Amino acid sequence: MGERMIGKAAKALLLSMVCGLCAPALANSTENASAAGMAPASPDVGAPGASVPGVVRIALLLPTQSETFGLAAQALRAGFMAAFEREPAGIDVTVVESADGEQNVLQAYADAQARADIVVGPLARADVAAIAKGGKVEKPSLALALPEAATEGEIALPPRMLAIGLSIEEEARQLASWAAGTKPGKAFVISTPIAWQRRAARAFAMQWQEKGNEAQQFEIASSSGYLSASGLAQLKKRLQDEKPALLFLGLDAFQSQQLQLALGKGPAAYGTSQLNPLSATDWRSAERRPEMNGVHLLDIPWQVQPDHPAAMVYPRWVTQADQRANPDLERLYALGIDAYRMARELALGRNSFELDGVTGRLAVKFGPEAYRFRRTAQPAMYQGGVVVPLSRAP
């Protein structure tokens, strides 16, 4: 089946936070920036009382002291600093470090507000929820994830805060809107019991039904990434009996390969960015996956369009020689780039704007009457056994 996407720990965190990631924490933020080839922010930049006339202070709040989120923080910080280095005029940046735990992040967020005019962060879903529920949001804040809700309901963000993280649920909703224009009818919505897959499946099903279509959810048991053989057999029989218009694959790339091999030629299939385990550059030398041909997905330009005008001007995320490329870290690196670009627009007094970002087309409204953010992802599909970008979906 070719290479597996990423380690289980990394996968569990990636989809639990932003979409999320997992790895040991690095020693400190200065070492993180040096390892990524970026210049570290001055430790004095943005300190309380250090405001400079004509300079806007941005605090980047990251869980650099977390044993769970450390590598995710490193990747995002590197992307943020890459964008800062390209357009630094009139802006000072400081990294505010946080550790695990609600009280730690609330204190770190208060520190970030004291240091800066604009706050970017936090990164973990639970930390965003903690601030949304208990933090005093007094400065414009760009949260790097959606808040994690204890139930299926949503947590409302306070005024002055926007959530700009990469959302697996939003990808699923965009896919439903895209597919409804070409393949209306009954959809089989497939996932395993993994939390992020259930969230994606639920988001797709709800949007699909809002479009006037029927959605039937089908959950397959899995173990160590392998789908249940009996579950696949049951699904195949139901497909033959009910003949749905399409499949939504709330799965990862490895699981989707298993499903496509088991089903053979079936209905049109759509899935999230988790169906794409490589960047466009890595696909050039990777093993082809012909069983995935025809599967549609959404991803970010950074991953599927290396010649994208915005993506071309930034350095790529550097993987250590003894490490394999990690697409989820690449996506967080790209999110860091766009997070800085959005914060810079706010620093320039542009509260309503659009950006052709490396994570998609971004629309931001930040003002007393409305706080809105929307990211439109890049449609793609498997052709010739690799992922290739398509013209934008309507």
Secondary structure, DSSP 8 states (H G I E B T S, - for coil): ----SS-HHHHHHHHHHTS---B---S-HHHHHHHTT-----TTTT-TT---TT-EEEEEEE-TT-TTBHHHHHHHHHHHHHHHHHS-TTEEEEEEE--SSHHHHHHHHHHHHHH-SEEE---SHHHHHHHHHH----S-EEESS----SSSS-----TTEEE-S--HHHHHHHHHHHHHTTS-SEEEEEE-S-HHHHHHHHHHHHHHHHTT-EEEEEE--EETTEE-HHHHHHHHHHHHHH--SEEEEES-HHHHHHHHHHH-S-SEEEE-GGG--S-HHHHTTS---GGGTT-EEEE-HHHH-TT-TTGGGS------TTS---HHHHHHHHHHHHHHHHHHHHHTT--EEEEEETTEEEEEEESSS-EEEEEE-EEEEEETTEEEE-S---
